Amino acid sequence: MTALVTSQQPKLDMSRPIPKKTTSAPGLSAAARRLRLKETLRVRDYGKLLLRPIKPEDEPLMVEFHRTLSEESIYSRYFEHMTLECRTKHDRLARICANDDDSFALVAEFPGNADAPRAIFGVGRLSRTDDPLAADFAILVKDAVQGRGIGSALIKRLMTLARACKFNRLTGEVLVTNHEMIYVCRHFGFSVQHMQDGLVQVNHDL
Ligand SMILES: CC(C)(COP(=O)(O)OP(=O)(O)OC[C@H]1O[C@@H](n2cnc3c(N)ncnc32)[C@H](O)[C@@H]1OP(=O)(O)O)[C@@H](O)C(=O)NCCC(=O)NCCS
C-alpha cells in the first residue's frame, strides 16, 4: 500500500527521544517450537492425519506429493505452470523442507495403512513479508483429498502460529477464479480485495 506523503514534512525535534522502530514479529520457528504444533485431524476415508511442521526427512514424501498434483492445482498455488522436475529438484525441496524464522510450513501427513503408503496430503506455509507485522500464507492440498477439511485445518493452524508470532495481519494472493480458496478464506473471515492480473488479495486482521 502506498503511504500518503504530505508536502510539509514535520521538522525533527532533536531534543526528544527517537521513537523506537516498530519491532517485527518474533521468529516463526522459535514461536512454533513454543506452540508444539503437532495434532491429529480426522478426515473422511483416511482416518487420522498428523498435522506437524515440515522436516528435512520429508523430501522423498514431498516428491511423491508433487507427483499427485494436477496442473490446475499447481497453477492455483504458484500462478504459473511448473514442471514436476522443476518442483522436485533437490535444491528446491531441501529449502522447502527446512523451516526457519522467516518461512514455516506445516504438513498434513497420512501415516499409511494396508492399502496406501505414508504420504503428505497437504502443505501450508507462512512467510514473512516486507511489512514486519504482516505474514503471507499459501496452501496446497493433494487433489484426491481436497474438500475434506485439510486446507481449512492448515489455515487455522497457520493463523494460530501467525498470532503467536505477533503478526497483526495475515495476507495471501489467490487467483480470482479460485472459488474454493476464496470460499475457504471468506469462511475464516478474510476480506477479499480484487487486484490486477486476475488475482485477489485476502487479508485477515489477527
Ligand atoms: C484451495 C484448497 C487449499 C482448499 O483446501 P481443501 O482441503 O480442499 O479445502 P477444505 O476441504 O478445507 O474446504 C473446502 C470448502 O470449500 C467448499 N468448496 C469447494 N468447492 C467450492 C466451489 N467451487 N465454490 C465454493 N465453495 C467450494 C467446500 O464445500 C468446503 O466447504 P465446507 O467446509 O463448508 O464444506 C485446495 O483445494 C488446494 O490445494 N487447491 C490447489 C492450490 C490452491 O488453490 N491453493 C490456494 C492458493 S495459495
PDBQT file of the ligand as one rigid body, heavy atoms in Angstrom, charges set to zero:
ROOT
HETATM    1  C1  LIG A 301      -7.933 -24.357  -2.086  1.00  0.00    +0.000 C 
HETATM    2  C2  LIG A 301      -7.512 -25.546  -1.234  1.00  0.00    +0.000 C 
HETATM    3  C3  LIG A 301      -6.276 -25.175  -0.436  1.00  0.00    +0.000 C 
HETATM    4  C4  LIG A 301      -8.656 -25.873  -0.273  1.00  0.00    +0.000 C 
HETATM    5  O1  LIG A 301      -8.273 -26.973   0.510  1.00  0.00    +0.000 OA
HETATM    6  P1  LIG A 301      -9.312 -28.135   0.810  1.00  0.00    +0.000 P 
HETATM    7  O2  LIG A 301      -8.684 -29.089   1.747  1.00  0.00    +0.000 OA
HETATM    8  O3  LIG A 301      -9.789 -28.683  -0.467  1.00  0.00    +0.000 OA
HETATM    9  O4  LIG A 301     -10.445 -27.256   1.497  1.00  0.00    +0.000 OA
HETATM   10  P2  LIG A 301     -11.465 -27.696   2.628  1.00  0.00    +0.000 P 
HETATM   11  O5  LIG A 301     -11.868 -29.094   2.430  1.00  0.00    +0.000 OA
HETATM   12  O6  LIG A 301     -10.902 -27.318   3.938  1.00  0.00    +0.000 OA
HETATM   13  O7  LIG A 301     -12.680 -26.686   2.324  1.00  0.00    +0.000 OA
HETATM   14  C5  LIG A 301     -13.316 -26.707   1.117  1.00  0.00    +0.000 C 
HETATM   15  C6  LIG A 301     -14.573 -25.886   1.263  1.00  0.00    +0.000 C 
HETATM   16  O8  LIG A 301     -14.801 -25.242   0.038  1.00  0.00    +0.000 OA
HETATM   17  C7  LIG A 301     -16.085 -25.576  -0.431  1.00  0.00    +0.000 C 
HETATM   18  N1  LIG A 301     -15.991 -25.577  -1.883  1.00  0.00    +0.000 N 
HETATM   19  C8  LIG A 301     -15.441 -26.495  -2.645  1.00  0.00    +0.000 A 
HETATM   20  N2  LIG A 301     -15.555 -26.121  -3.945  1.00  0.00    +0.000 NA
HETATM   21  C9  LIG A 301     -16.195 -24.937  -3.974  1.00  0.00    +0.000 A 
HETATM   22  C10 LIG A 301     -16.598 -24.025  -5.012  1.00  0.00    +0.000 A 
HETATM   23  N3  LIG A 301     -16.347 -24.259  -6.293  1.00  0.00    +0.000 N 
HETATM   24  N4  LIG A 301     -17.218 -22.868  -4.647  1.00  0.00    +0.000 NA
HETATM   25  C11 LIG A 301     -17.458 -22.611  -3.361  1.00  0.00    +0.000 A 
HETATM   26  N5  LIG A 301     -17.094 -23.442  -2.372  1.00  0.00    +0.000 NA
HETATM   27  C12 LIG A 301     -16.475 -24.577  -2.648  1.00  0.00    +0.000 A 
HETATM   28  C13 LIG A 301     -16.380 -26.926   0.168  1.00  0.00    +0.000 C 
HETATM   29  O9  LIG A 301     -17.755 -27.173   0.220  1.00  0.00    +0.000 OA
HETATM   30  C14 LIG A 301     -15.767 -26.767   1.549  1.00  0.00    +0.000 C 
HETATM   31  O10 LIG A 301     -16.669 -26.053   2.351  1.00  0.00    +0.000 OA
HETATM   32  P3  LIG A 301     -17.309 -26.692   3.678  1.00  0.00    +0.000 P 
HETATM   33  O11 LIG A 301     -16.159 -26.846   4.633  1.00  0.00    +0.000 OA
HETATM   34  O12 LIG A 301     -18.274 -25.652   4.109  1.00  0.00    +0.000 OA
HETATM   35  O13 LIG A 301     -17.900 -27.981   3.245  1.00  0.00    +0.000 OA
HETATM   36  C15 LIG A 301      -7.237 -26.789  -2.110  1.00  0.00    +0.000 C 
HETATM   37  O14 LIG A 301      -8.326 -27.010  -2.936  1.00  0.00    +0.000 OA
HETATM   38  C16 LIG A 301      -5.963 -26.675  -2.951  1.00  0.00    +0.000 C 
HETATM   39  O15 LIG A 301      -4.889 -27.044  -2.515  1.00  0.00    +0.000 OA
HETATM   40  N6  LIG A 301      -6.095 -26.153  -4.184  1.00  0.00    +0.000 N 
HETATM   41  C17 LIG A 301      -4.955 -26.001  -5.069  1.00  0.00    +0.000 C 
HETATM   42  C18 LIG A 301      -3.961 -24.979  -4.566  1.00  0.00    +0.000 C 
HETATM   43  C19 LIG A 301      -4.623 -23.674  -4.204  1.00  0.00    +0.000 C 
HETATM   44  O16 LIG A 301      -5.568 -23.256  -4.822  1.00  0.00    +0.000 OA
HETATM   45  N7  LIG A 301      -4.095 -23.015  -3.182  1.00  0.00    +0.000 N 
HETATM   46  C20 LIG A 301      -4.620 -21.740  -2.764  1.00  0.00    +0.000 C 
HETATM   47  C21 LIG A 301      -3.795 -20.607  -3.215  1.00  0.00    +0.000 C 
HETATM   48  S1  LIG A 301      -2.448 -20.375  -2.130  1.00  0.00    +0.000 SA
ENDROOT
TORSDOF 0
